[in-house]
Amino acid sequence: MDLVLIFGSVIVMVTVLGGMTLSGWRYWVRTRNKLSSDELTSALQDAIHDEVDRALAARDGELAELHERIDFAERLLSRPGPGVGDKAEPK
């Protein structure tokens, strides 16, 4: 009974100390690698501007393709079809 109590308390102490050590290590890593708020803000703004530029370029490309397709369809529709024009249709 005494051994169970001793081993149980040792396991609890090791678990608590390990958790505290890991938490301290994570905090140290985060603060060491943390950017300042000015650097973070400018980095985020640059990333947002790049993403917006990419989205606008993609939109412009899709609009140009759509314009070409509409022009092609208009040219096809403006051409006279078979049986329309100089020749009369046989009845």
VMD Tcl script that builds the backbone (N, CA, C; Angstrom):
set m [mol new atoms 273]
animate dup $m
set s [atomselect $m all]
$s set {name element resname resid chain x y z} {
  {N N MET 1 A 0.810 -1.181 0.000}
  {CA C MET 1 A 0.000 0.000 0.000}
  {C C MET 1 A 0.856 1.248 0.000}
  {N N ASP 2 A 1.924 1.252 0.768}
  {CA C ASP 2 A 2.815 2.402 0.808}
  {C C ASP 2 A 3.535 2.591 -0.525}
  {N N LEU 3 A 3.889 1.481 -1.196}
  {CA C LEU 3 A 4.573 1.578 -2.487}
  {C C LEU 3 A 3.654 2.167 -3.552}
  {N N VAL 4 A 2.387 1.796 -3.524}
  {CA C VAL 4 A 1.420 2.350 -4.487}
  {C C VAL 4 A 1.298 3.847 -4.283}
  {N N LEU 5 A 1.248 4.289 -3.056}
  {CA C LEU 5 A 1.143 5.718 -2.751}
  {C C LEU 5 A 2.402 6.453 -3.186}
  {N N ILE 6 A 3.560 5.862 -2.966}
  {CA C ILE 6 A 4.831 6.499 -3.344}
  {C C ILE 6 A 4.948 6.583 -4.864}
  {N N PHE 7 A 4.685 5.433 -5.548}
  {CA C PHE 7 A 4.783 5.445 -7.012}
  {C C PHE 7 A 3.743 6.369 -7.634}
  {N N GLY 8 A 2.563 6.408 -7.077}
  {CA C GLY 8 A 1.522 7.307 -7.589}
  {C C GLY 8 A 1.927 8.759 -7.463}
  {N N SER 9 A 2.463 9.137 -6.308}
  {CA C SER 9 A 2.874 10.527 -6.141}
  {C C SER 9 A 4.084 10.858 -7.005}
  {N N VAL 10 A 4.987 9.914 -7.218}
  {CA C VAL 10 A 6.137 10.155 -8.107}
  {C C VAL 10 A 5.659 10.356 -9.541}
  {N N ILE 11 A 4.719 9.543 -9.985}
  {CA C ILE 11 A 4.185 9.683 -11.347}
  {C C ILE 11 A 3.491 11.029 -11.513}
  {N N VAL 12 A 2.733 11.453 -10.518}
  {CA C VAL 12 A 2.055 12.747 -10.587}
  {C C VAL 12 A 3.075 13.874 -10.632}
  {N N MET 13 A 4.112 13.798 -9.813}
  {CA C MET 13 A 5.140 14.848 -9.807}
  {C C MET 13 A 5.879 14.910 -11.134}
  {N N VAL 14 A 6.235 13.756 -11.704}
  {CA C VAL 14 A 6.940 13.727 -12.991}
  {C C VAL 14 A 6.043 14.303 -14.083}
  {N N THR 15 A 4.767 13.959 -14.063}
  {CA C THR 15 A 3.823 14.478 -15.061}
  {C C THR 15 A 3.677 15.990 -14.940}
  {N N VAL 16 A 3.548 16.490 -13.742}
  {CA C VAL 16 A 3.403 17.933 -13.526}
  {C C VAL 16 A 4.672 18.666 -13.935}
  {N N LEU 17 A 5.828 18.151 -13.544}
  {CA C LEU 17 A 7.089 18.800 -13.923}
  {C C LEU 17 A 7.312 18.748 -15.432}
  {N N GLY 18 A 6.968 17.636 -16.059}
  {CA C GLY 18 A 7.094 17.534 -17.522}
  {C C GLY 18 A 6.186 18.518 -18.236}
  {N N GLY 19 A 4.948 18.632 -17.727}
  {CA C GLY 19 A 4.022 19.591 -18.329}
  {C C GLY 19 A 4.494 21.015 -18.172}
  {N N MET 20 A 5.011 21.338 -17.000}
  {CA C MET 20 A 5.526 22.691 -16.778}
  {C C MET 20 A 6.736 22.958 -17.667}
  {N N THR 21 A 7.601 21.958 -17.816}
  {CA C THR 21 A 8.788 22.120 -18.665}
  {C C THR 21 A 8.391 22.336 -20.117}
  {N N LEU 22 A 7.446 21.526 -20.614}
  {CA C LEU 22 A 6.990 21.699 -21.998}
  {C C LEU 22 A 6.305 23.038 -22.208}
  {N N SER 23 A 5.510 23.472 -21.240}
  {CA C SER 23 A 4.846 24.768 -21.361}
  {C C SER 23 A 5.867 25.908 -21.384}
  {N N GLY 24 A 6.860 25.831 -20.526}
  {CA C GLY 24 A 7.910 26.842 -20.517}
  {C C GLY 24 A 8.707 26.853 -21.801}
  {N N TRP 25 A 8.987 25.682 -22.326}
  {CA C TRP 25 A 9.736 25.591 -23.590}
  {C C TRP 25 A 8.923 26.181 -24.738}
  {N N ARG 26 A 7.604 25.861 -24.806}
  {CA C ARG 26 A 6.751 26.431 -25.846}
  {C C ARG 26 A 6.688 27.945 -25.743}
  {N N TYR 27 A 6.589 28.465 -24.527}
  {CA C TYR 27 A 6.555 29.915 -24.328}
  {C C TYR 27 A 7.863 30.545 -24.789}
  {N N TRP 28 A 8.982 29.916 -24.469}
  {CA C TRP 28 A 10.284 30.438 -24.869}
  {C C TRP 28 A 10.423 30.452 -26.381}
  {N N VAL 29 A 9.992 29.371 -27.032}
  {CA C VAL 29 A 10.085 29.299 -28.496}
  {C C VAL 29 A 9.197 30.358 -29.133}
  {N N ARG 30 A 7.978 30.525 -28.638}
  {CA C ARG 30 A 7.065 31.516 -29.204}
  {C C ARG 30 A 7.604 32.938 -29.049}
  {N N THR 31 A 8.127 33.275 -27.874}
  {CA C THR 31 A 8.618 34.637 -27.676}
  {C C THR 31 A 9.909 34.870 -28.437}
  {N N ARG 32 A 10.696 33.845 -28.620}
  {CA C ARG 32 A 11.957 33.995 -29.350}
  {C C ARG 32 A 11.712 34.232 -30.833}
  {N N ASN 33 A 10.718 33.552 -31.398}
  {CA C ASN 33 A 10.445 33.642 -32.832}
  {C C ASN 33 A 9.350 34.637 -33.175}
  {N N LYS 34 A 8.825 35.327 -32.170}
  {CA C LYS 34 A 7.715 36.241 -32.412}
  {C C LYS 34 A 8.205 37.503 -33.108}
  {N N LEU 35 A 7.461 37.903 -34.152}
  {CA C LEU 35 A 7.766 39.151 -34.836}
  {C C LEU 35 A 7.173 40.308 -34.048}
  {N N SER 36 A 7.759 41.451 -34.196}
  {CA C SER 36 A 7.157 42.619 -33.558}
  {C C SER 36 A 5.849 42.951 -34.276}
  {N N SER 37 A 5.013 43.711 -33.635}
  {CA C SER 37 A 3.712 44.001 -34.220}
  {C C SER 37 A 3.854 44.797 -35.516}
  {N N ASP 38 A 4.857 45.671 -35.617}
  {CA C ASP 38 A 5.065 46.433 -36.855}
  {C C ASP 38 A 5.491 45.519 -37.991}
  {N N GLU 39 A 6.411 44.592 -37.703}
  {CA C GLU 39 A 6.855 43.657 -38.734}
  {C C GLU 39 A 5.714 42.747 -39.147}
  {N N LEU 40 A 4.921 42.305 -38.174}
  {CA C LEU 40 A 3.796 41.428 -38.461}
  {C C LEU 40 A 2.758 42.160 -39.296}
  {N N THR 41 A 2.487 43.398 -38.947}
  {CA C THR 41 A 1.499 44.170 -39.684}
  {C C THR 41 A 1.948 44.400 -41.119}
  {N N SER 42 A 3.188 44.770 -41.328}
  {CA C SER 42 A 3.659 45.000 -42.694}
  {C C SER 42 A 3.719 43.694 -43.472}
  {N N ALA 43 A 4.087 42.604 -42.814}
  {CA C ALA 43 A 4.119 41.309 -43.500}
  {C C ALA 43 A 2.710 40.892 -43.912}
  {N N LEU 44 A 1.743 41.102 -43.025}
  {CA C LEU 44 A 0.362 40.768 -43.359}
  {C C LEU 44 A -0.164 41.659 -44.482}
  {N N GLN 45 A 0.163 42.942 -44.435}
  {CA C GLN 45 A -0.289 43.842 -45.491}
  {C C GLN 45 A 0.308 43.444 -46.839}
  {N N ASP 46 A 1.589 43.085 -46.852}
  {CA C ASP 46 A 2.210 42.640 -48.101}
  {C C ASP 46 A 1.548 41.374 -48.620}
  {N N ALA 47 A 1.261 40.442 -47.727}
  {CA C ALA 47 A 0.612 39.197 -48.141}
  {C C ALA 47 A -0.789 39.463 -48.682}
  {N N ILE 48 A -1.513 40.374 -48.041}
  {CA C ILE 48 A -2.864 40.712 -48.506}
  {C C ILE 48 A -2.797 41.380 -49.869}
  {N N HIS 49 A -1.863 42.311 -50.058}
  {CA C HIS 49 A -1.726 42.991 -51.350}
  {C C HIS 49 A -1.365 41.987 -52.444}
  {N N ASP 50 A -0.478 41.047 -52.150}
  {CA C ASP 50 A -0.113 40.037 -53.141}
  {C C ASP 50 A -1.311 39.175 -53.513}
  {N N GLU 51 A -2.089 38.785 -52.523}
  {CA C GLU 51 A -3.257 37.948 -52.785}
  {C C GLU 51 A -4.306 38.704 -53.595}
  {N N VAL 52 A -4.520 39.975 -53.279}
  {CA C VAL 52 A -5.474 40.788 -54.038}
  {C C VAL 52 A -4.990 40.966 -55.471}
  {N N ASP 53 A -3.697 41.208 -55.660}
  {CA C ASP 53 A -3.155 41.350 -57.012}
  {C C ASP 53 A -3.334 40.061 -57.818}
  {N N ARG 54 A -3.104 38.905 -57.167}
  {CA C ARG 54 A -3.297 37.620 -57.844}
  {C C ARG 54 A -4.753 37.420 -58.232}
  {N N ALA 55 A -5.676 37.773 -57.328}
  {CA C ALA 55 A -7.104 37.613 -57.613}
  {C C ALA 55 A -7.538 38.536 -58.744}
  {N N LEU 56 A -7.033 39.776 -58.751}
  {CA C LEU 56 A -7.379 40.707 -59.831}
  {C C LEU 56 A -6.823 40.245 -61.174}
  {N N ALA 57 A -5.618 39.710 -61.173}
  {CA C ALA 57 A -5.037 39.201 -62.418}
  {C C ALA 57 A -5.843 38.011 -62.942}
  {N N ALA 58 A -6.273 37.141 -62.046}
  {CA C ALA 58 A -7.089 35.998 -62.465}
  {C C ALA 58 A -8.428 36.479 -63.023}
  {N N ARG 59 A -9.025 37.475 -62.361}
  {CA C ARG 59 A -10.290 38.020 -62.848}
  {C C ARG 59 A -10.133 38.672 -64.211}
  {N N ASP 60 A -9.050 39.428 -64.401}
  {CA C ASP 60 A -8.816 40.073 -65.684}
  {C C ASP 60 A -8.629 39.043 -66.792}
  {N N GLY 61 A -7.932 37.955 -66.485}
  {CA C GLY 61 A -7.748 36.889 -67.480}
  {C C GLY 61 A -9.065 36.231 -67.848}
  {N N GLU 62 A -9.916 35.978 -66.852}
  {CA C GLU 62 A -11.220 35.378 -67.129}
  {C C GLU 62 A -12.105 36.321 -67.932}
  {N N LEU 63 A -12.051 37.626 -67.629}
  {CA C LEU 63 A -12.846 38.589 -68.391}
  {C C LEU 63 A -12.366 38.686 -69.839}
  {N N ALA 64 A -11.061 38.632 -70.057}
  {CA C ALA 64 A -10.539 38.673 -71.426}
  {C C ALA 64 A -10.981 37.439 -72.204}
  {N N GLU 65 A -10.941 36.276 -71.554}
  {CA C GLU 65 A -11.384 35.048 -72.219}
  {C C GLU 65 A -12.881 35.114 -72.537}
  {N N LEU 66 A -13.672 35.635 -71.606}
  {CA C LEU 66 A -15.107 35.779 -71.824}
  {C C LEU 66 A -15.383 36.746 -72.974}
  {N N HIS 67 A -14.622 37.837 -73.051}
  {CA C HIS 67 A -14.780 38.800 -74.136}
  {C C HIS 67 A -14.477 38.147 -75.481}
  {N N GLU 68 A -13.428 37.341 -75.547}
  {CA C GLU 68 A -13.093 36.639 -76.791}
  {C C GLU 68 A -14.200 35.671 -77.185}
  {N N ARG 69 A -14.758 34.970 -76.233}
  {CA C ARG 69 A -15.836 34.025 -76.543}
  {C C ARG 69 A -17.085 34.749 -77.035}
  {N N ILE 70 A -17.390 35.890 -76.420}
  {CA C ILE 70 A -18.565 36.656 -76.857}
  {C C ILE 70 A -18.349 37.180 -78.271}
  {N N ASP 71 A -17.162 37.682 -78.575}
  {CA C ASP 71 A -16.872 38.154 -79.928}
  {C C ASP 71 A -17.010 37.018 -80.940}
  {N N PHE 72 A -16.512 35.841 -80.596}
  {CA C PHE 72 A -16.608 34.693 -81.493}
  {C C PHE 72 A -18.071 34.317 -81.727}
  {N N ALA 73 A -18.866 34.300 -80.659}
  {CA C ALA 73 A -20.287 33.968 -80.793}
  {C C ALA 73 A -21.018 35.025 -81.619}
  {N N GLU 74 A -20.689 36.288 -81.445}
  {CA C GLU 74 A -21.322 37.348 -82.240}
  {C C GLU 74 A -20.968 37.209 -83.711}
  {N N ARG 75 A -19.703 36.873 -84.006}
  {CA C ARG 75 A -19.320 36.676 -85.404}
  {C C ARG 75 A -20.064 35.498 -86.020}
  {N N LEU 76 A -20.216 34.416 -85.274}
  {CA C LEU 76 A -20.955 33.263 -85.783}
  {C C LEU 76 A -22.416 33.609 -86.017}
  {N N LEU 77 A -23.015 34.357 -85.112}
  {CA C LEU 77 A -24.423 34.704 -85.262}
  {C C LEU 77 A -24.659 35.734 -86.359}
  {N N SER 78 A -23.675 36.556 -86.656}
  {CA C SER 78 A -23.869 37.581 -87.678}
  {C C SER 78 A -23.714 37.024 -89.088}
  {N N ARG 79 A -23.071 35.878 -89.228}
  {CA C ARG 79 A -22.945 35.265 -90.561}
  {C C ARG 79 A -24.291 34.708 -90.990}
  {N N PRO 80 A -24.587 34.850 -92.270}
  {CA C PRO 80 A -25.841 34.268 -92.748}
  {C C PRO 80 A -25.741 32.741 -92.734}
  {N N GLY 81 A -26.803 32.123 -92.340}
  {CA C GLY 81 A -26.831 30.670 -92.283}
  {C C GLY 81 A -27.122 30.084 -93.654}
  {N N PRO 82 A -27.152 28.768 -93.759}
  {CA C PRO 82 A -27.463 28.133 -95.049}
  {C C PRO 82 A -28.896 28.459 -95.464}
  {N N GLY 83 A -29.069 28.783 -96.727}
  {CA C GLY 83 A -30.394 29.106 -97.248}
  {C C GLY 83 A -30.791 30.544 -97.029}
  {N N VAL 84 A -29.939 31.333 -96.440}
  {CA C VAL 84 A -30.265 32.728 -96.220}
  {C C VAL 84 A -29.355 33.549 -97.119}
  {N N GLY 85 A -29.902 34.550 -97.764}
  {CA C GLY 85 A -29.074 35.402 -98.594}
  {C C GLY 85 A -29.573 35.418 -100.024}
  {N N ASP 86 A -28.663 35.207 -101.001}
  {CA C ASP 86 A -28.987 35.327 -102.424}
  {C C ASP 86 A -29.922 34.239 -102.910}
  {N N LYS 87 A -29.724 33.046 -102.463}
  {CA C LYS 87 A -30.519 31.935 -102.956}
  {C C LYS 87 A -31.857 31.871 -102.229}
  {N N ALA 88 A -32.891 31.566 -102.981}
  {CA C ALA 88 A -34.218 31.407 -102.383}
  {C C ALA 88 A -34.382 29.961 -101.961}
  {N N GLU 89 A -35.126 29.768 -100.931}
  {CA C GLU 89 A -35.358 28.394 -100.472}
  {C C GLU 89 A -36.379 27.721 -101.380}
  {N N PRO 90 A -36.101 26.480 -101.764}
  {CA C PRO 90 A -37.094 25.754 -102.601}
  {C C PRO 90 A -38.302 25.379 -101.761}
  {N N LYS 91 A -39.503 25.503 -102.420}
  {CA C LYS 91 A -40.724 25.180 -101.685}
  {C C LYS 91 A -41.321 23.918 -102.176}
}
mol reanalyze $m
mol bondsrecalc $m
mol representation Tube
mol addrep $m
